[in-house]
């Protein structure tokens, strides 16, 4: 048969297309056999009266041969490729089992010479002060409110104090009385001086007469005593005049003090700024030194106090530039500078208080805002840095997976410096150029031999 000859002469296993073609030929042959059987059955019934047709030995042998060819084709098409694939998989598994684990590695490098220090702080007004009442009374007028900008010396409120007016009138009367008493004392002094001069002349004359023996010494002594009494009286009158002058000065001072307090009824802004708080309204009772009327802040320049850690305190100097960022103003950067430092560390937090001032002519920044202050510092020796997830922390301390030159892993103890979040400073334990595993997993152990894979450069 042609199918048998073609199958016996093939030296190579049939392809998938040939196997399909063989199946189609077998199906065609089966269909022909069925048609032949049907035709023979019909013809046999007609000729012999219902005799059953049976296939010949050649047809049976042909069918068996076709089935054998199909089995061989299925063997070569399915089993052999599957066995080749299994063999390849087993080989790769064996190679992987014997190969070294591949790990990503990086080399330890130094950070930039310029270091960025990011610190939190609260924005404050450069100058802020409360405006208190300096006179007792009732608030008569309120001329400004919160958010108003005022100039230095501008009138912001008026206080009604009728008691002060009465005190002013009383003190003016006291001043007039003191001045009249002074005038009277001065007149008495002039009289006393005149009497003293008369007593002096009389005493001198009696001294001359007694020397000639014309009068008795007793009469002379009497006039001499009167002269001394007049001298003492003049001295007393001079002191009385001085006392009256002091009384006048005191009365005038009291009047000036009341007038000054009366001027405090007109409340004025101590400096130019913005009213940030208003605490009273018209008609409120105010007391001297205790009633808060307003709070005023100067916001043309703002300041931020930050606490610089001990490790960076020696690099911060007045005049150094600073950058200010506020979360509610994304993308906006405000430039400022360091104006002063405490030059000492807080023993509790080991930080140095530093003041940074930022111009705010546009009024964008507001006192009370939370901000981040970035300070740039130049370092003589840039520290080594490693990724933040490179550390292994356990009971033995802080270590880094170091890959030695023989590709073995050693967990090297290190001392960590500043933490930047995504990277860490290494103070000791590593050297520049060392190879480490940035993210050591469970497959990495002490002494494990690995195949390091350097990151691809772009």
Rosetta blueprint (number, residue, H / E / L):
1 X L
2 X H
3 X H
4 X H
5 X H
6 X H
7 X H
8 X H
9 X H
10 X L
11 X L
12 X L
13 X L
14 X L
15 X L
16 X H
17 X H
18 X H
19 X H
20 X H
21 X H
22 X H
23 X H
24 X H
25 X H
26 X H
27 X H
28 X H
29 X H
30 X H
31 X H
32 X H
33 X H
34 X H
35 X H
36 X H
37 X H
38 X H
39 X H
40 X H
41 X H
42 X H
43 X H
44 X H
45 X H
46 X H
47 X H
48 X H
49 X L
50 X L
51 X L
52 X L
53 X L
54 X L
55 X L
56 X L
57 X H
58 X H
59 X H
60 X H
61 X H
62 X H
63 X H
64 X H
65 X H
66 X H
67 X H
68 X H
69 X H
70 X H
71 X H
72 X H
73 X H
74 X H
75 X H
76 X H
77 X H
78 X H
79 X H
80 X H
81 X H
82 X H
83 X H
84 X H
85 X H
86 X H
87 X H
88 X H
89 X H
90 X H
91 X H
92 X H
93 X H
94 X H
95 X H
96 X H
97 X H
98 X H
99 X L
100 X L
101 X E
102 X E
103 X E
104 X E
105 X E
106 X E
107 X E
108 X L
109 X E
110 X E
111 X L
112 X L
113 X L
114 X E
115 X E
116 X E
117 X E
118 X E
119 X E
120 X E
121 X E
122 X E
123 X E
124 X E
125 X E
126 X E
127 X E
128 X E
129 X E
130 X E
131 X E
132 X E
133 X L
134 X L
135 X L
136 X L
137 X E
138 X E
139 X E
140 X E
141 X E
142 X E
143 X L
144 X L
145 X L
146 X L
147 X L
148 X L
149 X E
150 X E
151 X L
152 X L
153 X L
154 X L
155 X E
156 X E
157 X E
158 X E
159 X E
160 X E
161 X L
162 X H
163 X H
164 X H
165 X H
166 X H
167 X H
168 X H
169 X H
170 X H
171 X H
172 X H
173 X H
174 X H
175 X H
176 X H
177 X H
178 X H
179 X H
180 X H
181 X H
182 X H
183 X H
184 X H
185 X H
186 X H
187 X H
188 X H
189 X H
190 X H
191 X H
192 X H
193 X H
194 X H
195 X H
196 X H
197 X H
198 X H
199 X H
200 X H
201 X H
202 X H
203 X H
204 X H
205 X H
206 X H
207 X H
208 X H
209 X H
210 X H
211 X H
212 X H
213 X L
214 X L
215 X L
216 X L
217 X H
218 X H
219 X H
220 X H
221 X H
222 X H
223 X H
224 X H
225 X H
226 X H
227 X H
228 X H
229 X H
230 X H
231 X H
232 X H
233 X H
234 X H
235 X H
236 X H
237 X H
238 X H
239 X H
240 X H
241 X H
242 X H
243 X H
244 X H
245 X H
246 X H
247 X H
248 X H
249 X H
250 X H
251 X H
252 X H
253 X H
254 X H
255 X H
256 X H
257 X H
258 X H
259 X H
260 X H
261 X H
262 X H
263 X H
264 X L
265 X L
266 X E
267 X E
268 X E
269 X L
270 X L
271 X L
272 X L
273 X E
274 X E
275 X E
276 X E
277 X E
278 X E
279 X L
280 X L
281 X L
282 X L
283 X L
284 X L
285 X E
286 X E
287 X L
288 X L
289 X L
290 X L
291 X L
292 X E
293 X E
294 X E
295 X E
296 X E
297 X E
298 X E
299 X E
300 X E
301 X E
302 X E
303 X E
304 X E
305 X E
306 X E
307 X E
308 X E
309 X E
310 X H
311 X H
312 X H
313 X H
314 X L
315 X L
316 X L
317 X L
318 X L
319 X L
320 X L
321 X E
322 X E
323 X E
324 X E
325 X E
326 X E
327 X L
328 X L
329 X L
330 X L
331 X L
332 X L
333 X L
334 X E
335 X E
336 X E
337 X E
338 X E
339 X E
340 X E
341 X E
342 X L
343 X L
344 X L
345 X L
346 X E
347 X L
348 X L
349 X L
350 X L
351 X E
352 X E
353 X E
354 X E
355 X E
356 X E
357 X E
358 X E
359 X E
360 X L
361 X L
362 X L
363 X L
364 X L
365 X L
366 X L
367 X L
368 X L
369 X L
370 X E
371 X E
372 X E
373 X E
374 X E
375 X E
376 X E
377 X E
378 X E
379 X L
380 X L
381 X L
382 X L
383 X L
384 X E
385 X E
386 X E
387 X E
388 X L
389 X L
390 X L
391 X E
392 X E
393 X E
394 X E
395 X L
396 X L
397 X E
398 X E
399 X E
400 X E
401 X E
402 X E
403 X E
404 X L
405 X L
406 X L
407 X L
408 X E
409 X E
410 X E
411 X E
412 X E
413 X E
414 X L
415 X E
416 X E
417 X E
418 X E
419 X E
420 X L
421 X L
422 X L
423 X E
424 X E
425 X E
426 X E
427 X E
428 X E
429 X L
430 X L
431 X L
432 X L
433 X L
434 X L
435 X E
436 X E
437 X L
438 X L
439 X L
440 X L
441 X L
442 X L
443 X L
444 X L
445 X L
446 X L
447 X L
448 X L
449 X E
450 X E
451 X E
452 X E
453 X E
454 X E
455 X L
456 X L
457 X L
458 X L
